[in-house]
Amino acid sequence: ATPPDGFAATLPSRGRDTRTTLDVPLGPEIGQCCGGRVEVLIRLVDTALEQELVAAADAEQAQLPHVYIFGGGHVGQALASAVALLPVRVVVVETRAVALEGMPDTVETSLTPMPEAMVRKASAGAAFVVLTHDHALDFLIVAEALKRRDAAYVGMIGSKTKKATFRNWFLKAADGSEAQFADLVSPIGGDAVKDKRPQVIAALAAAEIMTALAAHAGARAAPHPVSRGKAMAG
């Protein structure tokens, strides 16, 4: 779109005002048809402001929910690339160094012989997506995630048979409960689309994860209802 008339004259310059505000109507005169207005604050950035902006960006980054992807295979690589575009912090956890090669620059990686330990260290409200090369390792990681009870999402790639096998093991050998097992999402990405290509699974799972993160954040932000007894006593 073409800048509004007088745009250049309103820009701040050294020696004069260091900030200015543009109030632009979003109308046909600037090639827009969505209506409303946009307000743009323009400031000259000095060292102090630069530090302030960096600190604010770091604080915002620290508040982003974590998405832990266990497994850097074909689906793990595709999912990491898809989720890396979203407002989350992505950590890919692997036991094999070669599987971490080629990850997007914005994705954190962790090479560890005990990936289940990463579950214990994760912050509350994290999402855990488990798709390693080893079913037994998948089971260990998922069991740790389900027992936390504060995860926003716990998903495991696999078939209905794999999920049933995990349930049997989880309840009998891992001291898990039916309530904990009920929080498991498997297969990931739902079953409405039958396409099993990694990129398709990744797109569907990414939407599923973001939906779960939003629901979890909304539940935490909602005010807790006051019990009837407390309300009457007050």
N, CA, C and O of each residue as an XYZ file, in Angstrom:
936
protein
N       0.837     -1.181      0.000
C       0.000      0.000      0.000
C       0.876      1.236      0.000
O       1.991      1.211      0.522
N       0.373      2.335     -0.590
C       1.114      3.589     -0.627
C       1.021      4.295      0.718
O      -0.074      4.417      1.267
N       2.171      4.776      1.277
C       2.119      5.482      2.564
C       1.210      6.690      2.468
O       1.116      7.301      1.403
N       0.543      7.048      3.540
C      -0.340      8.212      3.510
C       0.443      9.493      3.280
O       1.641      9.554      3.556
N      -0.241     10.527      2.770
C       0.402     11.806      2.519
C       1.030     12.343      3.797
O       0.454     12.243      4.880
N       2.237     12.922      3.647
C       2.901     13.505      4.805
C       3.610     12.495      5.684
O       4.087     12.839      6.765
N       3.686     11.220      5.223
C       4.293     10.164      6.048
C       5.739     10.498      6.373
O       6.147     10.444      7.534
N       6.530     10.849      5.334
C       7.951     11.118      5.558
C       8.158     12.298      6.491
O       9.094     12.306      7.289
N       7.295     13.286      6.394
C       7.457     14.478      7.226
C       7.182     14.191      8.692
O       7.629     14.934      9.566
N       6.452     13.124      8.969
C       6.118     12.818     10.367
C       7.159     11.947     11.036
O       7.105     11.759     12.251
N       8.118     11.402     10.272
C       9.100     10.505     10.861
C      10.012     11.263     11.819
O      10.393     12.398     11.534
N      10.367     10.656     12.946
C      11.273     11.328     13.881
C      12.681     11.399     13.307
O      13.078     10.538     12.521
N      13.413     12.388     13.683
C      14.792     12.530     13.220
C      15.652     12.977     14.387
O      15.148     13.542     15.358
N      16.939     12.725     14.295
C      17.844     13.076     15.378
C      17.858     14.597     15.578
O      17.867     15.372     14.622
N      17.861     14.984     16.830
C      17.869     16.407     17.133
C      16.475     16.971     17.290
O      16.309     18.080     17.798
N      15.467     16.224     16.862
C      14.084     16.662     17.033
C      13.356     15.631     17.890
O      13.992     14.962     18.704
N      12.055     15.486     17.731
C      11.314     14.489     18.489
C      11.855     13.090     18.180
O      12.217     12.801     17.040
N      11.907     12.231     19.187
C      12.406     10.879     18.990
C      11.284      9.860     18.852
O      11.542      8.659     18.763
N      10.054     10.326     18.833
C       8.933      9.406     18.649
C       7.768     10.135     18.017
O       7.585     11.335     18.222
N       6.988      9.407     17.252
C       5.787      9.967     16.667
C       4.782      8.838     16.480
O       5.144      7.662     16.460
N       3.547      9.204     16.346
C       2.484      8.212     16.192
C       1.707      8.504     14.924
O       1.319      9.643     14.666
N       1.484      7.467     14.139
C       0.661      7.580     12.944
C      -0.682      6.919     13.211
O      -0.736      5.789     13.696
N      -1.753      7.610     12.900
C      -3.100      7.072     13.037
C      -3.672      6.963     11.634
O      -4.049      7.966     11.027
N      -3.734      5.727     11.116
C      -4.063      5.528      9.706
C      -5.404      4.809      9.576
O      -5.551      3.696     10.080
N      -6.380      5.420      8.913
C      -7.644      4.711      8.639
C      -7.424      3.655      7.560
O      -6.792      3.923      6.538
N      -7.943      2.469      7.793
C      -7.764      1.369      6.837
C      -8.905      1.419      5.828
O      -9.863      0.650      5.900
N      -8.774      2.335      4.899
C      -9.819      2.541      3.906
C      -9.292      2.476      2.492
O      -8.110      2.205      2.278
N     -10.160      2.723      1.520
C      -9.776      2.630      0.111
C      -8.645      3.573     -0.280
O      -7.925      3.305     -1.242
N      -8.473      4.700      0.467
C      -7.438      5.653      0.069
C      -6.027      5.081      0.185
O      -5.101      5.605     -0.435
N      -5.846      4.011      0.971
C      -4.524      3.383      1.036
C      -4.589      1.934      0.508
O      -3.719      1.112      0.796
N      -5.629      1.655     -0.261
C      -5.725      0.338     -0.878
C      -6.209     -0.753      0.057
O      -5.973     -1.934     -0.194
N      -6.890     -0.368      1.140
C      -7.410     -1.351      2.087
C      -8.933     -1.310      2.082
O      -9.532     -0.278      1.784
N      -9.541     -2.414      2.407
C     -10.991     -2.439      2.457
C     -11.500     -3.118      3.726
O     -12.682     -3.448      3.822
N     -10.603     -3.330      4.710
C     -11.016     -4.072      5.904
C     -11.674     -3.170      6.943
O     -12.317     -3.667      7.867
N     -11.528     -1.873      6.809
C     -12.129     -0.959      7.771
C     -11.304     -0.854      9.048
O     -10.320     -1.573      9.225
N     -11.712      0.039      9.928
C     -11.002      0.237     11.183
C      -9.820      1.179     11.019
O      -9.698      1.872     10.009
N      -8.949      1.196     12.025
C      -7.785      2.074     12.007
C      -6.603      1.311     12.576
O      -6.777      0.336     13.307
N      -5.424      1.749     12.246
C      -4.208      1.197     12.835
C      -3.356      2.357     13.351
O      -3.200      3.381     12.685
N      -2.818      2.172     14.533
C      -1.956      3.191     15.125
C      -0.531      2.647     15.158
O      -0.286      1.567     15.695
N       0.400      3.391     14.586
C       1.790      2.965     14.495
C       2.657      3.931     15.286
O       2.653      5.135     15.027
N       3.401      3.399     16.252
C       4.340      4.201     17.030
C       5.726      4.037     16.425
O       6.217      2.918     16.280
N       6.348      5.140     16.077
C       7.689      5.136     15.484
C       8.643      5.832     16.447
O       8.404      6.967     16.857
N       9.719      5.149     16.802
C      10.672      5.707     17.761
C      12.092      5.496     17.258
O      12.390      4.487     16.620
N      12.954      6.441     17.546
C      14.382      6.252     17.299
C      14.940      5.390     18.430
O      14.668      5.638     19.605
N      15.708      4.398     18.071
C      16.214      3.447     19.054
C      17.629      3.817     19.463
O      18.559      3.765     18.659
N      17.778      4.196     20.748
C      19.109      4.409     21.294
C      19.510      3.177     22.098
O      18.774      2.191     22.126
N      20.661      3.222     22.748
C      21.164      2.049     23.464
C      20.220      1.621     24.576
O      19.965      0.429     24.748
N      19.702      2.577     25.328
C      18.817      2.248     26.444
C      17.536      1.589     25.944
O      17.074      0.602     26.517
N      16.963      2.141     24.871
C      15.739      1.568     24.330
C      16.005      0.187     23.727
O      15.176     -0.716     23.834
N      17.152      0.038     23.103
C      17.508     -1.266     22.536
C      17.538     -2.335     23.631
O      17.003     -3.430     23.456
N      18.162     -2.008     24.751
C      18.222     -2.958     25.862
C      16.829     -3.259     26.412
O      16.525     -4.394     26.781
N      15.992     -2.231     26.461
C      14.622     -2.406     26.948
C      13.830     -3.329     26.025
O      13.098     -4.201     26.492
N      13.977     -3.136     24.718
C      13.254     -3.958     23.750
C      13.747     -5.404     23.769
O      12.951     -6.337     23.661
N      15.059     -5.587     23.907
C      15.612     -6.941     23.969
C      15.125     -7.656     25.219
O      14.769     -8.833     25.173
N      15.110     -6.930     26.347
C      14.629     -7.524     27.598
C      13.158     -7.911     27.486
O      12.752     -8.970     27.965
N      12.363     -7.053     26.853
C      10.937     -7.350     26.673
C      10.749     -8.568     25.768
O       9.882     -9.404     26.022
N      11.562     -8.668     24.715
C      11.465     -9.814     23.809
C      11.870    -11.099     24.520
O      11.249    -12.145     24.329
N      12.925    -11.016     25.349
C      13.372    -12.193     26.096
C      12.299    -12.634     27.089
O      12.062    -13.830     27.262
N      11.656    -11.672     27.738
C      10.599    -12.001     28.705
C       9.419    -12.660     28.004
O       8.837    -13.616     28.515
N       9.068    -12.137     26.820
C       7.966    -12.731     26.058
C       8.324    -14.146     25.614
O       7.484    -15.045     25.652
N       9.570    -14.340     25.196
C      10.021    -15.664     24.772
C       9.963    -16.661     25.928
O       9.605    -17.824     25.740
N      10.316    -16.196     27.116
C      10.320    -17.082     28.286
C       8.919    -17.544     28.655
O       8.762    -18.590     29.285
N       7.897    -16.781     28.275
C       6.518    -17.123     28.615
C       5.866    -18.061     27.602
O       4.761    -18.552     27.833
N       6.539    -18.308     26.492
C       5.956    -19.169     25.470
C       5.855    -20.610     25.977
O       6.753    -21.081     26.675
N       4.787    -21.304     25.637
C       4.680    -22.710     26.038
C       5.721    -23.558     25.314
O       6.110    -23.258     24.185
N       6.157    -24.609     25.974
C       7.143    -25.524     25.403
C       6.443    -26.679     24.688
O       5.439    -27.212     25.161
N       6.993    -27.042     23.553
C       6.576    -28.245     22.845
C       7.801    -29.144     22.721
O       8.776    -28.799     22.053
N       7.736    -30.295     23.371
C       8.831    -31.257     23.323
C       8.486    -32.341     22.312
O       7.464    -33.018     22.428
N       9.347    -32.490     21.330
C       9.181    -33.527     20.316
C      10.247    -34.584     20.564
O      11.440    -34.314     20.427
N       9.824    -35.769     20.924
C      10.752    -36.860     21.190
C      10.854    -37.721     19.936
O       9.932    -38.458     19.586
N      11.991    -37.606     19.277
C      12.207    -38.344     18.039
C      12.425    -37.405     16.871
O      11.603    -36.529     16.601
N      13.538    -37.592     16.179
C      13.866    -36.719     15.053
C      13.827    -37.433     13.721
O      14.553    -37.069     12.796
N      12.978    -38.454     13.616
C      12.837    -39.160     12.343
C      12.061    -38.338     11.331
O      11.980    -37.116     11.449
N      11.488    -39.008     10.333
C      10.807    -38.285      9.255
C       9.644    -37.444      9.788
O       9.498    -36.281      9.414
N       8.827    -38.021     10.650
C       7.702    -37.267     11.200
C       8.199    -36.223     12.184
O       7.669    -35.113     12.222
N       9.203    -36.556     12.980
C       9.763    -35.585     13.925
C      10.338    -34.374     13.232
O      10.138    -33.244     13.678
N      11.057    -34.602     12.134
C      11.618    -33.491     11.356
C      10.500    -32.624     10.784
O      10.564    -31.397     10.854
N       9.479    -33.262     10.218
C       8.369    -32.506      9.622
C       7.600    -31.740     10.693
O       7.215    -30.591     10.478
N       7.376    -32.370     11.843
C       6.631    -31.704     12.915
C       7.428    -30.542     13.484
O       6.863    -29.486     13.766
N       8.727    -30.721     13.657
C       9.566    -29.627     14.161
C       9.517    -28.427     13.217
O       9.435    -27.285     13.669
N       9.568    -28.683     11.910
C       9.507    -27.598     10.927
C       8.166    -26.885     10.966
O       8.109    -25.665     10.810
N       7.075    -27.639     11.173
C       5.738    -27.041     11.212
C       5.540    -26.226     12.490
O       5.056    -25.095     12.431
N       5.902    -26.777     13.621
C       5.661    -26.117     14.899
C       6.627    -24.956     15.111
O       6.315    -24.025     15.854
N       7.788    -24.997     14.473
C       8.766    -23.914     14.624
C       8.227    -22.577     14.128
O       8.743    -21.528     14.515
N       7.201    -22.592     13.282
C       6.603    -21.357     12.762
C       5.595    -20.755     13.732
O       5.098    -19.653     13.496
N       5.290    -21.443     14.800
C       4.234    -21.032     15.727
C       4.818    -20.380     16.970
O       6.008    -20.538     17.242
N       3.996    -19.641     17.740
C       4.488    -18.955     18.937
C       4.681    -19.906     20.117
O       3.972    -19.823     21.120
N       5.652    -20.810     19.980
C       5.996    -21.770     21.029
C       7.515    -21.956     21.018
O       8.198    -21.564     20.071
N       8.024    -22.561     22.089
C       9.430    -22.957     22.126
C       9.501    -24.449     21.853
O       8.922    -25.248     22.589
N      10.200    -24.819     20.813
C      10.252    -26.204     20.374
C      11.587    -26.822     20.783
O      12.652    -26.254     20.538
N      11.510    -27.997     21.414
C      12.708    -28.742     21.794
C      12.574    -30.144     21.219
O      11.623    -30.859     21.533
N      13.518    -30.535     20.385
C      13.542    -31.889     19.840
C      14.544    -32.700     20.649
O      15.708    -32.320     20.777
N      14.085    -33.811     21.190
C      14.909    -34.650     22.064
C      15.205    -35.956     21.345
O      14.300    -36.605     20.823
N      16.472    -36.336     21.321
C      16.878    -37.545     20.596
C      18.000    -38.266     21.349
O      18.734    -37.668     22.136
N      18.105    -39.568     21.080
C      19.231    -40.357     21.577
C      20.284    -40.541     20.486
O      21.381    -41.031     20.753
N      19.943    -40.143     19.245
C      20.851    -40.319     18.102
C      21.234    -38.958     17.534
O      20.367    -38.181     17.136
N      22.530    -38.673     17.495
C      22.996    -37.372     17.017
C      22.605    -37.124     15.569
O      22.252    -36.000     15.210
N      22.660    -38.150     14.735
C      22.374    -37.973     13.316
C      20.940    -37.526     13.087
O      20.659    -36.834     12.108
N      20.025    -37.911     13.978
C      18.616    -37.564     13.800
C      18.340    -36.092     14.095
O      17.267    -35.585     13.766
N      19.292    -35.407     14.709
C      19.118    -33.982     15.017
C      19.673    -33.086     13.923
O      19.527    -31.865     13.986
N      20.301    -33.673     12.935
C      20.866    -32.869     11.852
C      19.751    -32.315     10.967
O      18.768    -33.002     10.689
N      19.914    -31.073     10.531
C      18.958    -30.467      9.616
C      17.730    -29.871     10.265
O      16.780    -29.512      9.569
N      17.723    -29.755     11.599
C      16.586    -29.137     12.271
C      16.562    -27.630     11.990
O      17.619    -27.031     11.794
N      15.380    -27.006     11.965
C      15.314    -25.554     11.769
C      16.130    -24.807     12.816
O      16.280    -25.282     13.942
N      16.655    -23.650     12.456
C      17.510    -22.878     13.359
C      16.778    -22.443     14.621
O      17.401    -22.273     15.669
N      15.474    -22.264     14.535
C      14.705    -21.786     15.686
C      14.311    -22.905     16.645
O      13.653    -22.654     17.655
N      14.705    -24.125     16.339
C      14.362    -25.270     17.171
C      15.537    -25.624     18.072
O      16.670    -25.732     17.603
N      15.275    -25.804     19.359
C      16.297    -26.265     20.285
C      16.399    -27.783     20.170
O      15.414    -28.458     19.872
N      17.587    -28.309     20.407
C      17.780    -29.751     20.348
C      18.451    -30.232     21.628
O      19.194    -29.493     22.274
N      18.178    -31.480     21.979
C      18.780    -32.083     23.160
C      19.153    -33.522     22.836
O      18.290    -34.337     22.509
N      20.435    -33.827     22.928
C      20.932    -35.176     22.706
C      21.170    -35.809     24.072
O      22.018    -35.344     24.834
N      20.432    -36.856     24.380
C      20.513    -37.447     25.705
C      20.230    -38.944     25.648
O      19.400    -39.380     24.851
N      20.900    -39.734     26.472
C      20.610    -41.168     26.513
C      19.348    -41.487     27.311
O      18.852    -42.612     27.257
N      18.820    -40.503     28.056
C      17.621    -40.703     28.870
C      16.602    -39.610     28.569
O      16.429    -38.689     29.367
N      15.927    -39.702     27.429
C      14.980    -38.638     27.052
C      13.836    -38.479     28.030
O      13.282    -37.384     28.138
N      13.456    -39.531     28.750
C      12.359    -39.417     29.707
C      12.677    -38.430     30.823
O      11.768    -37.892     31.456
N      13.969    -38.190     31.069
C      14.359    -37.222     32.104
C      13.964    -35.807     31.710
O      13.746    -34.963     32.579
N      13.866    -35.532     30.399
C      13.460    -34.215     29.938
C      12.023    -33.913     30.330
O      11.660    -32.755     30.535
N      11.206    -34.956     30.435
C       9.814    -34.765     30.832
C       9.751    -34.235     32.264
O       8.946    -33.356     32.575
N      10.597    -34.771     33.117
C      10.573    -34.380     34.530
C      11.009    -32.932     34.702
O      10.551    -32.260     35.626
N      11.881    -32.441     33.835
C      12.409    -31.081     33.965
C      11.551    -30.034     33.266
O      11.774    -28.837     33.444
N      10.581    -30.463     32.481
C       9.775    -29.525     31.688
C       8.890    -28.658     32.590
O       8.525    -29.053     33.697
N       8.561    -27.481     32.090
C       7.689    -26.578     32.831
C       6.238    -27.032     32.715
O       5.879    -27.785     31.810
N       5.417    -26.564     33.645
C       3.992    -26.899     33.614
C       3.353    -26.353     32.338
O       3.760    -25.307     31.833
N       2.367    -27.054     31.827
C       1.665    -26.595     30.639
C       2.353    -26.928     29.333
O       1.962    -26.423     28.280
N       3.374    -27.773     29.383
C       4.089    -28.138     28.162
C       3.313    -29.178     27.368
O       2.414    -29.842     27.883
N       3.687    -29.301     26.097
C       3.138    -30.343     25.230
C       4.236    -31.353     24.949
O       5.378    -30.976     24.686
N       3.895    -32.637     25.004
C       4.850    -33.707     24.757
C       4.346    -34.554     23.587
O       3.243    -35.099     23.631
N       5.161    -34.654     22.553
C       4.807    -35.441     21.370
C       5.867    -36.521     21.219
O       7.051    -36.225     21.062
N       5.434    -37.764     21.267
C       6.384    -38.880     21.349
C       6.311    -39.716     20.082
O       5.277    -40.300     19.758
N       7.449    -39.760     19.363
C       7.506    -40.503     18.105
C       8.939    -40.958     17.839
O       9.516    -40.643     16.798
N       9.505    -41.700     18.788
C      10.870    -42.170     18.640
C      10.911    -43.396     17.738
O       9.893    -43.837     17.206
N      12.112    -43.929     17.584
C      12.317    -45.110     16.741
C      12.090    -46.400     17.503
O      12.227    -47.483     16.934
N      11.742    -46.306     18.795
C      11.667    -47.483     19.660
C      10.362    -47.453     20.458
O      10.133    -46.521     21.229
N       9.510    -48.458     20.282
C       8.229    -48.502     20.992
C       8.426    -48.502     22.506
O       7.696    -47.819     23.225
N       9.397    -49.254     22.991
C       9.639    -49.323     24.433
C      10.027    -47.950     24.980
O       9.597    -47.567     26.067
N      10.835    -47.219     24.229
C      11.223    -45.874     24.655
C      10.022    -44.940     24.612
O       9.848    -44.108     25.502
N       9.196    -45.074     23.583
C       7.947    -44.294     23.523
C       7.139    -44.490     24.801
O       6.652    -43.526     25.392
N       7.000    -45.754     25.225
C       6.185    -46.070     26.395
C       6.748    -45.409     27.653
O       5.987    -44.875     28.460
N       8.069    -45.439     27.827
C       8.686    -44.829     29.009
C       8.427    -43.331     29.054
O       8.090    -42.783     30.104
N       8.585    -42.669     27.911
C       8.412    -41.210     27.852
C       6.953    -40.835     28.089
O       6.661    -39.915     28.853
N       6.047    -41.541     27.437
C       4.624    -41.238     27.589
C       4.174    -41.454     29.029
O       3.390    -40.665     29.557
N       4.658    -42.508     29.663
C       4.291    -42.774     31.057
C       4.718    -41.622     31.961
O       3.961    -41.202     32.837
N       5.922    -41.116     31.750
C       6.402    -39.975     32.541
C       5.521    -38.753     32.316
O       5.179    -38.041     33.260
N       5.158    -38.517     31.062
C       4.357    -37.334     30.740
C       2.953    -37.422     31.333
O       2.442    -36.437     31.866
N       2.324    -38.605     31.243
C       0.962    -38.750     31.758
C       0.914    -38.616     33.277
O      -0.082    -38.143     33.825
N       1.962    -39.022     33.949
C       1.972    -38.968     35.410
C       2.212    -37.561     35.949
O       2.012    -37.323     37.140
N       2.632    -36.637     35.111
C       2.843    -35.257     35.569
C       1.528    -34.582     35.949
O       1.479    -33.839     36.930
N       0.475    -34.827     35.195
C      -0.859    -34.273     35.433
C      -0.969    -32.774     35.164
O      -2.040    -32.203     35.367
N       0.097    -32.122     34.717
C       0.003    -30.694     34.413
C       0.376    -30.405     32.960
O       0.596    -29.252     32.589
N       0.445    -31.449     32.144
C       0.777    -31.264     30.736
C      -0.448    -30.778     29.970
O      -1.579    -31.155     30.276
N      -0.205    -29.945     28.980
C      -1.299    -29.482     28.131
C      -1.659    -30.521     27.073
O      -2.793    -30.564     26.595
N      -0.695    -31.350     26.713
C      -0.902    -32.313     25.630
C       0.114    -33.427     25.756
O       1.300    -33.169     25.962
N      -0.336    -34.654     25.635
C       0.553    -35.816     25.568
C       0.093    -36.657     24.383
O      -1.000    -37.223     24.405
N       0.919    -36.734     23.362
C       0.549    -37.472     22.158
C       1.601    -38.503     21.801
O       2.793    -38.279     22.006
N       1.164    -39.627     21.270
C       2.079    -40.695     20.837
C       1.678    -41.170     19.450
O       0.515    -41.492     19.207
N       2.637    -41.211     18.552
C       2.361    -41.702     17.210
C       2.142    -43.206     17.267
O       2.734    -43.891     18.101
N       1.304    -43.717     16.394
C       1.093    -45.154     16.361
C      -0.328    -45.520     16.009
O      -1.161    -44.664     15.712
N      -0.584    -46.809     16.050
C      -1.882    -47.364     15.678
C      -2.722    -47.613     16.925
O      -2.265    -47.429     18.054
N      -3.969    -48.038     16.688
C      -4.840    -48.422     17.804
C      -4.258    -49.613     18.557
O      -4.412    -49.718     19.774
N      -3.593    -50.508     17.835
C      -2.965    -51.661     18.479
C      -1.842    -51.222     19.407
O      -1.714    -51.737     20.517
N      -1.032    -50.276     18.957
C       0.050    -49.775     19.802
C      -0.512    -49.101     21.041
O       0.024    -49.265     22.137
N      -1.591    -48.340     20.873
C      -2.203    -47.669     22.025
C      -2.735    -48.695     23.019
O      -2.580    -48.522     24.228
N      -3.357    -49.754     22.526
C      -3.887    -50.794     23.408
C      -2.761    -51.521     24.137
O      -2.890    -51.855     25.315
N      -1.662    -51.762     23.435
C      -0.505    -52.404     24.064
C       0.073    -51.516     25.148
O       0.441    -51.988     26.223
N       0.151    -50.224     24.856
C       0.656    -49.288     25.860
C      -0.261    -49.267     27.076
O       0.221    -49.266     28.209
N      -1.563    -49.249     26.864
C      -2.504    -49.208     27.985
C      -2.299    -50.401     28.909
O      -2.258    -50.249     30.130
N      -2.169    -51.582     28.325
C      -1.983    -52.786     29.122
C      -0.704    -52.689     29.957
O      -0.698    -53.021     31.143
N       0.371    -52.231     29.325
C       1.646    -52.086     30.044
C       1.568    -50.988     31.094
O       2.060    -51.159     32.209
N       0.957    -49.869     30.747
C       0.884    -48.706     31.636
C       0.117    -49.037     32.913
O       0.527    -48.640     34.003
N      -0.978    -49.750     32.786
C      -1.806    -50.062     33.945
C      -1.211    -51.180     34.805
O      -1.338    -51.155     36.029
N      -0.560    -52.161     34.166
C      -0.080    -53.331     34.904
C       1.366    -53.223     35.365
O       1.711    -53.720     36.437
N       2.215    -52.581     34.569
C       3.647    -52.562     34.896
C       4.177    -51.193     35.276
O       5.250    -51.096     35.872
N       3.457    -50.135     34.948
C       3.968    -48.791     35.209
C       3.175    -48.050     36.274
O       3.364    -46.850     36.472
N       2.278    -48.770     36.967
C       1.489    -48.166     38.051
C       0.667    -46.971     37.567
O       0.435    -46.028     38.323
N       0.236    -47.011     36.331
C      -0.596    -45.937     35.803
C      -2.063    -46.175     36.107
O      -2.460    -47.266     36.516
N      -2.861    -45.139     35.901
C      -4.299    -45.243     36.157
C      -5.080    -44.986     34.880
O      -4.555    -44.442     33.909
N      -6.337    -45.386     34.901
C      -7.210    -45.144     33.748
C      -7.395    -43.644     33.517
O      -7.470    -43.194     32.374
N      -7.466    -42.873     34.599
C      -7.626    -41.417     34.469
C      -6.419    -40.805     33.774
O      -6.571    -39.916     32.936
N      -5.230    -41.270     34.112
C      -4.019    -40.772     33.454
C      -3.995    -41.207     31.992
O      -3.686    -40.410     31.106
N      -4.319    -42.462     31.749
C      -4.307    -42.975     30.375
C      -5.286    -42.211     29.481
O      -5.033    -42.039     28.289
N      -6.392    -41.756     30.048
C      -7.412    -41.046     29.269
C      -6.877    -39.752     28.669
O      -7.460    -39.231     27.717
N      -5.784    -39.223     29.204
C      -5.210    -37.977     28.683
C      -4.326    -38.197     27.462
O      -3.879    -37.230     26.846
N      -4.067    -39.439     27.107
C      -3.186    -39.730     25.978
C      -3.908    -39.525     24.646
O      -5.022    -40.011     24.451
N      -3.268    -38.810     23.747
C      -3.763    -38.647     22.374
C      -2.960    -39.576     21.472
O      -1.754    -39.395     21.300
N      -3.623    -40.559     20.902
C      -2.940    -41.498     20.022
C      -3.983    -42.199     19.167
O      -4.953    -42.736     19.702
N      -3.808    -42.206     17.861
C      -2.714    -41.596     17.106
C      -2.803    -40.067     17.102
O      -3.871    -39.497     17.329
N      -1.688    -39.424     16.845
C      -1.674    -37.964     16.816
C      -2.266    -37.468     15.502
O      -2.197    -38.149     14.479
N      -2.846    -36.275     15.545
C      -3.395    -35.683     14.332
C      -4.798    -36.119     13.986
O      -5.351    -35.683     12.976
N      -5.395    -36.986     14.818
C      -6.748    -37.441     14.539
C      -6.791    -38.482     13.438
O      -5.758    -38.865     12.888
N      -7.989    -38.933     13.125
C      -8.142    -39.976     12.106
C      -9.064    -39.568     10.964
O      -9.486    -40.409     10.170
N      -9.375    -38.273     10.881
C     -10.261    -37.813      9.802
C      -9.571    -37.855      8.446
O     -10.210    -38.089      7.420
N      -8.251    -37.625      8.450
C      -7.470    -37.664      7.207
C      -6.591    -38.908      7.247
O      -5.839    -39.101      8.203
N      -6.672    -39.746      6.231
C      -5.966    -41.027      6.228
C      -4.559    -40.937      5.640
O      -3.830    -41.929      5.623
N      -4.185    -39.785      5.172
C      -2.870    -39.596      4.545
C      -1.776    -39.738      5.600
O      -1.797    -39.032      6.609
N      -0.827    -40.637      5.382
C       0.222    -40.909      6.358
C       1.567    -40.280      5.996
O       2.580    -40.615      6.610
N       1.601    -39.394      5.033
C       2.857    -38.722      4.721
C       3.271    -37.845      5.901
O       2.418    -37.210      6.520
N       4.575    -37.797      6.226
C       5.042    -37.048      7.404
C       4.563    -35.608      7.448
O       4.181    -35.117      8.510
N       4.579    -34.921      6.303
C       4.186    -33.516      6.290
C       2.703    -33.342      6.614
O       2.313    -32.359      7.245
N       1.884    -34.289      6.185
C       0.451    -34.220      6.470
C       0.196    -34.504      7.947
O      -0.565    -33.792      8.602
N       0.835    -35.544      8.463
C       0.711    -35.845      9.892
C       1.167    -34.649     10.716
O       0.532    -34.302     11.712
N       2.264    -34.017     10.307
C       2.804    -32.876     11.037
C       1.827    -31.710     11.065
O       1.646    -31.072     12.102
N       1.196    -31.430      9.925
C       0.245    -30.314      9.866
C      -0.951    -30.570     10.779
O      -1.383    -29.680     11.512
N      -1.479    -31.783     10.730
C      -2.635    -32.116     11.559
C      -2.259    -32.113     13.041
O      -3.022    -31.622     13.874
N      -1.097    -32.656     13.371
C      -0.659    -32.697     14.767
C      -0.362    -31.300     15.292
O      -0.656    -31.001     16.449
N       0.214    -30.444     14.462
C       0.510    -29.076     14.895
C      -0.769    -28.341     15.278
O      -0.805    -27.642     16.290
N      -1.823    -28.496     14.470
C      -3.105    -27.867     14.798
C      -3.680    -28.444     16.091
O      -4.237    -27.715     16.912
N      -3.543    -29.734     16.260
C      -4.036    -30.407     17.463
C      -3.303    -29.918     18.707
O      -3.918    -29.678     19.746
N      -1.991    -29.774     18.595
C      -1.179    -29.309     19.723
C      -1.531    -27.877     20.095
O      -1.687    -27.563     21.275
N      -1.657    -27.008     19.100
C      -1.978    -25.611     19.390
C      -3.361    -25.479     20.015
O      -3.568    -24.635     20.887
N      -4.307    -26.303     19.578
C      -5.641    -26.295     20.177
C      -5.565    -26.690     21.648
O      -6.218    -26.081     22.495
N      -4.764    -27.711     21.948
C      -4.612    -28.161     23.332
C      -3.918    -27.108     24.187
O      -4.314    -26.882     25.331
N      -2.898    -26.468     23.653
C      -2.193    -25.422     24.399
C      -3.119    -24.252     24.710
O      -3.098    -23.716     25.818
N      -3.931    -23.858     23.732
C      -4.865    -22.749     23.938
C      -5.904    -23.103     24.987
O      -6.235    -22.275     25.836
N      -6.426    -24.332     24.939
C      -7.422    -24.764     25.915
C      -6.823    -24.807     27.313
O      -7.468    -24.411     28.284
N      -5.590    -25.287     27.412
C      -4.935    -25.367     28.728
C      -4.691    -23.975     29.297
O      -4.913    -23.736     30.484
N      -4.231    -23.052     28.442
C      -3.988    -21.681     28.897
C      -5.292    -21.017     29.312
O      -5.325    -20.275     30.294
N      -6.358    -21.272     28.580
C      -7.653    -20.697     28.931
C      -8.175    -21.226     30.242
O      -8.764    -20.486     31.030
N      -7.960    -22.520     30.484
C      -8.412    -23.112     31.740
C      -7.647    -22.549     32.931
O      -8.219    -22.333     34.000
N      -6.354    -22.313     32.743
C      -5.544    -21.762     33.835
C      -5.900    -20.306     34.115
O      -5.815    -19.850     35.255
N      -6.300    -19.576     33.068
C      -6.614    -18.156     33.235
C      -8.012    -17.936     33.788
O      -8.298    -16.869     34.331
N      -8.883    -18.919     33.661
C     -10.268    -18.768     34.120
C     -10.311    -18.666     35.637
O      -9.610    -19.414     36.319
N     -11.126    -17.748     36.189
C     -11.227    -17.618     37.651
C     -11.858    -18.859     38.255
O     -12.785    -19.436     37.688
N     -11.348    -19.267     39.413
C     -11.917    -20.430     40.090
C     -13.213    -20.034     40.772
O     -13.257    -19.012     41.458
N     -14.267    -20.815     40.602
C     -15.544    -20.467     41.241
C     -15.440    -20.547     42.768
O     -14.766    -21.419     43.316
N     -16.119    -19.623     43.432
C     -16.153    -19.616     44.886
C     -17.183    -20.623     45.356
O     -18.306    -20.651     44.852
N     -16.806    -21.448     46.319
C     -17.757    -22.435     46.808
C     -18.921    -21.775     47.489
O     -18.816    -20.642     47.959
N     -20.038    -22.480     47.546
C     -21.260    -21.917     48.126
C     -21.055    -21.556     49.597
O     -21.538    -20.524     50.063
N     -20.337    -22.413     50.324
C     -20.113    -22.149     51.739
C     -19.319    -20.877     51.952
O     -19.653    -20.073     52.822
N     -18.259    -20.686     51.156
C     -17.455    -19.485     51.300
C     -18.249    -18.245     50.915
O     -18.126    -17.196     51.548
N     -19.065    -18.374     49.873
C     -19.841    -17.222     49.414
C     -20.838    -16.808     50.501
O     -21.040    -15.616     50.732
N     -21.459    -17.783     51.167
C     -22.425    -17.455     52.203
C     -21.748    -16.878     53.440
O     -22.277    -15.990     54.109
N     -20.531    -17.424     53.728
C     -19.821    -16.913     54.916
C     -19.386    -15.487     54.687
O     -19.333    -14.705     55.637
N     -19.065    -15.114     53.433
C     -18.624    -13.737     53.166
C     -19.778    -12.786     53.203
O     -19.595    -11.585     53.000
